[in-house]
């Protein structure tokens, strides 16, 4: 078994670089001091994300391939959330010397498979030793002449819509932690569909955690359809929705039943997890004293689904892949709930997220730093 | 004393973001899913580099400010080496929870000071906890309509030229390791000039290691003056020159006396280091059994000077900051040395770097991974 410490930096790069896709916007790929990319409309979009071993992934569950797929996908979701088409990524990789070379080449293959659906290139990188695995990805995108879709553009009267899976990643992580699904998963990409989840489809939930498959095309389609605001859902639906609400200076009200079908679909996984770990396990967080609480937490507060949340003008026809899940209200407006509830919302110091007009129970989502 | 674990991710970002410069090419700065940058000629240049604690810097010598300055500078050097003007950077930062907040805000200030000379923006980032400090920077640049200057363009007959300091960074590191200069240095930027180094100017050598100041403008000027090939010198002059030679399919011959003045200027530091650590200390590497060997190693093999090496057509007028240091030869040509020496060069399997027609002694420079 070859470990990375057995090879020089240049020898490792010789194994990695041939695995990486060139991409349709790449004018000059890896091998020089820098790469050169096309920016068709004289602008480019850029975002960066870092994955740290034992914080964002665990090598006992995630192969190098999984981490590469996830790193590409979750970064491209940030590009899609601007309404842009992903064009290229660069990677900084920190690897302990005893890492197997196969893990590193697997990562490269995962990056390549993450790039493939959008035709993006993997155009450069840097490699260093270090005490734990760190994968830092910077992604780029092309707005193709459109204005970027910001978080700040939601207006009262807009429709709130969602694209992607809901709660699958948190459920998949819980299944892994409870030992209910074995890894590694098959390296073949698992198709994520919008259909009803079968009882025996736990592997799909685990795949959603290990290798999220964000609705990248839906971001571009939303921009074309006139989305007024959009963001990637990485830290939990309610937490990220709060960011959009604050940036726009509005209140986002979700339909109470918007995700009932999703919660139903997660019941079998929740029952199994509860049976394996004990119902109301403190690790599941507040409000999870029963199965319904657990599926609610997965859907409303679970991180890393990397779906997209957007707002559209009232009456706009939602593009394929998008589901209406709520409405945008002004801060001073009377909500849809009972009088006492509306007062609580109006009394908030700033914008808020409500579910059926009510402030949700405390489900703060994920804080990368304190975790 | 505030440590990062005392604050949430959002609270830390609230301290960092106001310190970061917007930059002249920034259309949308931090705060959304991604930033938007201008690409004036429909292309952009991108490069990434990672700095790992105890590999690329040590916190007992480098403040957060130093690491920020260095991270920006060494990345921008890669952009300059393409003949491009740096426009923007994004940062992924991994910090242990017990890191002082001042270290992180110092890093942001250092990044800002590294951006200032070129008007670049710091337009986004990501923050995570982790077991050691990791700073991953991705930089972008604008070719302003010019073709990129590649490593592969050197042609027989070209002049080899250099811009920047030579051996200062390695000498500065040696002075630190020998305990001859106290840190932290003053946060005021130390001017690096091309003049003769004073005997009492060791702080400048240390500053060249802690906060390199690459000749960024010289990269753009070289491109405008018709440079045929160029690269950033990060892993040592001979090692990096070999990369340019291989990419171009040529032999690079340095004038034997090209850097004699630089070596003379480093003599006082070398004498002091040798007195402190013992002459011929195995830590100094091969060929360093005397003072002259030590200064030679610093100049020819010392890493992280982040000067630029370029080739220009014969007779081209070198821009300000550039010094002619050698010539480009074809692989089959007869060199300038003695017959036996030339045979050795011709007998090499591929392109080579020579000094006065002779193959240099083994001074391989820096391998990030094996170090």
HADDOCK unambig.tbl for C-alpha pairs under 7 A between the chains (distance, minus, plus):
assign (segid A and resid 5 and name CA) (segid B and resid 370 and name CA) 6.58 0.50 0.50
assign (segid A and resid 8 and name CA) (segid B and resid 369 and name CA) 6.40 0.50 0.50
assign (segid A and resid 8 and name CA) (segid B and resid 370 and name CA) 6.44 0.50 0.50
assign (segid A and resid 9 and name CA) (segid B and resid 367 and name CA) 6.55 0.50 0.50
assign (segid A and resid 9 and name CA) (segid B and resid 368 and name CA) 6.74 0.50 0.50
assign (segid A and resid 9 and name CA) (segid B and resid 369 and name CA) 5.35 0.50 0.50
assign (segid A and resid 32 and name CA) (segid B and resid 150 and name CA) 6.55 0.50 0.50
assign (segid A and resid 32 and name CA) (segid B and resid 151 and name CA) 6.37 0.50 0.50
assign (segid A and resid 33 and name CA) (segid B and resid 78 and name CA) 5.11 0.50 0.50
assign (segid A and resid 33 and name CA) (segid B and resid 81 and name CA) 6.57 0.50 0.50
assign (segid A and resid 33 and name CA) (segid B and resid 82 and name CA) 6.74 0.50 0.50
assign (segid A and resid 33 and name CA) (segid B and resid 231 and name CA) 6.42 0.50 0.50
assign (segid A and resid 33 and name CA) (segid B and resid 232 and name CA) 6.98 0.50 0.50
assign (segid A and resid 34 and name CA) (segid B and resid 45 and name CA) 6.23 0.50 0.50
assign (segid A and resid 34 and name CA) (segid B and resid 46 and name CA) 5.40 0.50 0.50
assign (segid A and resid 34 and name CA) (segid B and resid 47 and name CA) 4.65 0.50 0.50
assign (segid A and resid 34 and name CA) (segid B and resid 78 and name CA) 6.23 0.50 0.50
assign (segid A and resid 34 and name CA) (segid B and resid 79 and name CA) 6.43 0.50 0.50
assign (segid A and resid 34 and name CA) (segid B and resid 82 and name CA) 6.93 0.50 0.50
assign (segid A and resid 35 and name CA) (segid B and resid 45 and name CA) 5.54 0.50 0.50
assign (segid A and resid 35 and name CA) (segid B and resid 46 and name CA) 5.29 0.50 0.50
assign (segid A and resid 35 and name CA) (segid B and resid 47 and name CA) 6.43 0.50 0.50
assign (segid A and resid 36 and name CA) (segid B and resid 43 and name CA) 6.74 0.50 0.50
assign (segid A and resid 36 and name CA) (segid B and resid 44 and name CA) 5.65 0.50 0.50
assign (segid A and resid 36 and name CA) (segid B and resid 45 and name CA) 4.47 0.50 0.50
assign (segid A and resid 36 and name CA) (segid B and resid 46 and name CA) 6.41 0.50 0.50
assign (segid A and resid 37 and name CA) (segid B and resid 43 and name CA) 5.49 0.50 0.50
assign (segid A and resid 37 and name CA) (segid B and resid 44 and name CA) 5.36 0.50 0.50
assign (segid A and resid 37 and name CA) (segid B and resid 45 and name CA) 6.34 0.50 0.50
assign (segid A and resid 38 and name CA) (segid B and resid 42 and name CA) 5.98 0.50 0.50
assign (segid A and resid 38 and name CA) (segid B and resid 43 and name CA) 4.39 0.50 0.50
assign (segid A and resid 38 and name CA) (segid B and resid 44 and name CA) 6.52 0.50 0.50
assign (segid A and resid 39 and name CA) (segid B and resid 39 and name CA) 6.57 0.50 0.50
assign (segid A and resid 39 and name CA) (segid B and resid 42 and name CA) 4.66 0.50 0.50
assign (segid A and resid 39 and name CA) (segid B and resid 43 and name CA) 4.89 0.50 0.50
assign (segid A and resid 39 and name CA) (segid B and resid 44 and name CA) 6.77 0.50 0.50
assign (segid A and resid 40 and name CA) (segid B and resid 42 and name CA) 5.55 0.50 0.50
assign (segid A and resid 41 and name CA) (segid B and resid 42 and name CA) 6.40 0.50 0.50
assign (segid A and resid 42 and name CA) (segid B and resid 38 and name CA) 5.98 0.50 0.50
assign (segid A and resid 42 and name CA) (segid B and resid 39 and name CA) 4.65 0.50 0.50
assign (segid A and resid 42 and name CA) (segid B and resid 40 and name CA) 5.57 0.50 0.50
assign (segid A and resid 42 and name CA) (segid B and resid 41 and name CA) 6.41 0.50 0.50
assign (segid A and resid 42 and name CA) (segid B and resid 42 and name CA) 4.44 0.50 0.50
assign (segid A and resid 43 and name CA) (segid B and resid 36 and name CA) 6.75 0.50 0.50
assign (segid A and resid 43 and name CA) (segid B and resid 37 and name CA) 5.49 0.50 0.50
assign (segid A and resid 43 and name CA) (segid B and resid 38 and name CA) 4.40 0.50 0.50
assign (segid A and resid 43 and name CA) (segid B and resid 39 and name CA) 4.88 0.50 0.50
assign (segid A and resid 44 and name CA) (segid B and resid 36 and name CA) 5.66 0.50 0.50
assign (segid A and resid 44 and name CA) (segid B and resid 37 and name CA) 5.37 0.50 0.50
assign (segid A and resid 44 and name CA) (segid B and resid 38 and name CA) 6.54 0.50 0.50
assign (segid A and resid 44 and name CA) (segid B and resid 39 and name CA) 6.77 0.50 0.50
assign (segid A and resid 45 and name CA) (segid B and resid 34 and name CA) 6.24 0.50 0.50
assign (segid A and resid 45 and name CA) (segid B and resid 35 and name CA) 5.55 0.50 0.50
assign (segid A and resid 45 and name CA) (segid B and resid 36 and name CA) 4.47 0.50 0.50
assign (segid A and resid 45 and name CA) (segid B and resid 37 and name CA) 6.35 0.50 0.50
assign (segid A and resid 46 and name CA) (segid B and resid 34 and name CA) 5.40 0.50 0.50
assign (segid A and resid 46 and name CA) (segid B and resid 35 and name CA) 5.30 0.50 0.50
assign (segid A and resid 46 and name CA) (segid B and resid 36 and name CA) 6.40 0.50 0.50
assign (segid A and resid 47 and name CA) (segid B and resid 34 and name CA) 4.65 0.50 0.50
assign (segid A and resid 47 and name CA) (segid B and resid 35 and name CA) 6.43 0.50 0.50
assign (segid A and resid 47 and name CA) (segid B and resid 124 and name CA) 6.65 0.50 0.50
assign (segid A and resid 48 and name CA) (segid B and resid 90 and name CA) 6.74 0.50 0.50
assign (segid A and resid 48 and name CA) (segid B and resid 92 and name CA) 6.66 0.50 0.50
assign (segid A and resid 48 and name CA) (segid B and resid 125 and name CA) 5.77 0.50 0.50
assign (segid A and resid 48 and name CA) (segid B and resid 126 and name CA) 6.30 0.50 0.50
assign (segid A and resid 49 and name CA) (segid B and resid 92 and name CA) 6.41 0.50 0.50
assign (segid A and resid 49 and name CA) (segid B and resid 126 and name CA) 5.38 0.50 0.50
assign (segid A and resid 50 and name CA) (segid B and resid 92 and name CA) 6.00 0.50 0.50
assign (segid A and resid 50 and name CA) (segid B and resid 126 and name CA) 6.47 0.50 0.50
assign (segid A and resid 52 and name CA) (segid B and resid 130 and name CA) 6.64 0.50 0.50
assign (segid A and resid 78 and name CA) (segid B and resid 33 and name CA) 5.10 0.50 0.50
assign (segid A and resid 78 and name CA) (segid B and resid 34 and name CA) 6.21 0.50 0.50
assign (segid A and resid 79 and name CA) (segid B and resid 34 and name CA) 6.43 0.50 0.50
assign (segid A and resid 81 and name CA) (segid B and resid 33 and name CA) 6.57 0.50 0.50
assign (segid A and resid 82 and name CA) (segid B and resid 33 and name CA) 6.75 0.50 0.50
assign (segid A and resid 82 and name CA) (segid B and resid 34 and name CA) 6.93 0.50 0.50
assign (segid A and resid 90 and name CA) (segid B and resid 48 and name CA) 6.73 0.50 0.50
assign (segid A and resid 92 and name CA) (segid B and resid 48 and name CA) 6.66 0.50 0.50
assign (segid A and resid 92 and name CA) (segid B and resid 49 and name CA) 6.41 0.50 0.50
assign (segid A and resid 92 and name CA) (segid B and resid 50 and name CA) 6.00 0.50 0.50
assign (segid A and resid 92 and name CA) (segid B and resid 136 and name CA) 6.66 0.50 0.50
assign (segid A and resid 124 and name CA) (segid B and resid 47 and name CA) 6.64 0.50 0.50
assign (segid A and resid 125 and name CA) (segid B and resid 48 and name CA) 5.77 0.50 0.50
assign (segid A and resid 126 and name CA) (segid B and resid 48 and name CA) 6.29 0.50 0.50
assign (segid A and resid 126 and name CA) (segid B and resid 49 and name CA) 5.37 0.50 0.50
assign (segid A and resid 126 and name CA) (segid B and resid 50 and name CA) 6.46 0.50 0.50
assign (segid A and resid 128 and name CA) (segid B and resid 368 and name CA) 5.93 0.50 0.50
assign (segid A and resid 128 and name CA) (segid B and resid 369 and name CA) 5.40 0.50 0.50
assign (segid A and resid 129 and name CA) (segid B and resid 369 and name CA) 5.27 0.50 0.50
assign (segid A and resid 130 and name CA) (segid B and resid 52 and name CA) 6.63 0.50 0.50
assign (segid A and resid 136 and name CA) (segid B and resid 92 and name CA) 6.66 0.50 0.50
assign (segid A and resid 136 and name CA) (segid B and resid 136 and name CA) 6.86 0.50 0.50
assign (segid A and resid 138 and name CA) (segid B and resid 138 and name CA) 6.84 0.50 0.50
assign (segid A and resid 150 and name CA) (segid B and resid 32 and name CA) 6.55 0.50 0.50
assign (segid A and resid 151 and name CA) (segid B and resid 32 and name CA) 6.38 0.50 0.50
assign (segid A and resid 231 and name CA) (segid B and resid 33 and name CA) 6.42 0.50 0.50
assign (segid A and resid 232 and name CA) (segid B and resid 33 and name CA) 6.98 0.50 0.50
assign (segid A and resid 367 and name CA) (segid B and resid 9 and name CA) 6.51 0.50 0.50
assign (segid A and resid 368 and name CA) (segid B and resid 9 and name CA) 6.71 0.50 0.50
assign (segid A and resid 368 and name CA) (segid B and resid 128 and name CA) 5.88 0.50 0.50
assign (segid A and resid 369 and name CA) (segid B and resid 8 and name CA) 6.40 0.50 0.50
assign (segid A and resid 369 and name CA) (segid B and resid 9 and name CA) 5.33 0.50 0.50
assign (segid A and resid 369 and name CA) (segid B and resid 128 and name CA) 5.38 0.50 0.50
assign (segid A and resid 369 and name CA) (segid B and resid 129 and name CA) 5.26 0.50 0.50
assign (segid A and resid 370 and name CA) (segid B and resid 5 and name CA) 6.54 0.50 0.50
assign (segid A and resid 370 and name CA) (segid B and resid 8 and name CA) 6.44 0.50 0.50
